[in-house]
Amino acid sequence: MKLDVINLQKRYPIDKNKIKKLVRNVLKVEKKDKDVELNIVFVDNKGIKEMNRNFLGHNYATDVLSFAYHEPCRENVVTGEIIVSVEMAAQRAQKLGYSMEGETALYLIHGLLHLFGYDDKQKRDAKKMHQREGELLSDLGYRVLIPH
């Protein structure tokens, strides 16, 4: 397993070991922990807006982006990059009155589920994805409002 955590923002502290533990736990629960190559990148809103514009043509900041290096769901193979806006997580957590750590965990899980092949473009698929996010967050001890 190759799992790198890269912090490109300076505003909020990132506990790389805690992030790796969370990601490893999700991979294990989902039985996707055999062949893994992941980069988890933490940025601010400016950084994620730039990536969103450059790679997807969307000129706005978002919470999380995920890019698969290969097609999702190849037999237990997970390769890709998850980019998280720590600034967005802090803003949303403060607005809703819960921990930034929980919101960050939600973004990580959301990105991982995309790499596993989940999709949230159609209402039915989004419902399935959000349900799984909630289950995983709960299993990990987080209480976070899942958007619907």
N, C-alpha and C positions, 0 to 999 in steps of 0.2 A: 504494500500500500504506500503510495506516494501522496502525502497530504501537506500542502504548504499553506500557511496563513500569512498574508501580506497586508500590512497596514500602511496605506498611502495618505492617511489623514492624521492630523495632529491634535484635534480638538477633544477627542474622547479616548480614554485608555482602552486597549483591547487585550484581553487575557487569552493569548494564543493557545495555551494548554486547555483552557475551558472550551474554546471553540473546537479544537481538535477532538476533545472528548465527546462533545455534543454530536459532531458529524459522525464520528466512529459509532456512537450508539445508534443513530438513525440508520446508518449503513448496515449494522448488524441486525437490527430489528427487521429491516426490509430484505435481509438476506442478499445484500449487494456488496459484501465486504471482501470479495475474493480478488478482484482485479480492479484497483482503484488508482486513478491519477487525477487529483483535484487541486485546484488553486482556489482559495477563498481570499478575496480581495476586498478590503474595507476602504471606502472613499467618502468624501463629503458630497453634498448635493451638486456642487459645480462639476466634480469629477464624473459622477454618474450621468449627469445631463450631457456632458461631452461624449461619453461612451454611447449613450442612448441615441444621440444624434448621429454619431459616426457610423455605428453598426446597424441601427434599426431605422434611421431617418426620422426619429421623434425628437423634437426640440423642447424637451422638458425633463426635469428631474423625476426619477422614479425611485421606488424603494429597493428593488432587487432585479438584477439581470442574471440570466444563466445562459451559458454557451456550451453546448456539447462538442467535444472534440471528435466524437464518432456518433453514429446513430444510437439513440437511447435503447435501453433494454436488450442489448446483446447479452447473452447469458452471463449474468453477474458482473458485467463490465460497466464501470462508471468512470468516464473521463470527461473532464470539462472544467469550466471556470464559473464561479459564482461571485458576482460583484454586489456588495451591500453598501447602501448609503447609511452610514452610522448617524449622520445628521438627521436624516428622515426618520430613523428609528427613534431618536431622542425626541424629536418634535411630536411624533404621533403618541409615544408613550406618555409624554407630559400632558398632552391634550386629553388623553383617555384615563390618566391617573394610575398607570401601572409602570412596571420596571422597563427600562431600556433594554435590559438583558433579555427579557421575555419577547419583546418586539424584534430584537435582533435574531433570536432563536426562530421566530416565525419566518423571517426573511430567509434564513439559512435553510429551513425545512422546505419552504416554498421552492427555492432554487434547486434543492436536491430532488424534490418530486418531479420538477421539470426534466431534470437529467435522467430520471427513472422512466420517463415517458408519459407522465401525467400532462394534461393540457387543460387550460382554463378559458379557452376561447368560446366554447359553447356552454350554455347555462347548465346543462346536465353534467358535463365534464367538470365544470368549475365546482359544482356542488360536491361531486365525488372527491375532488382534490382538496377542497376546504375541510371536508369531513375528515380526511386522512391527516391533514395538518393538525386539526384539533385533537385527534387521537394521539398523535405523536407528541404534541406539546404537553398534553395531560400526562402521558406516560413519563415524560421527563420532568414533571413537576411545575410546569409553567401554566399560568392562568392569563390567557391573552384573548382579546376579542378578535375573532377571525372575520375578515370582511366577507360579505356575501353579495 
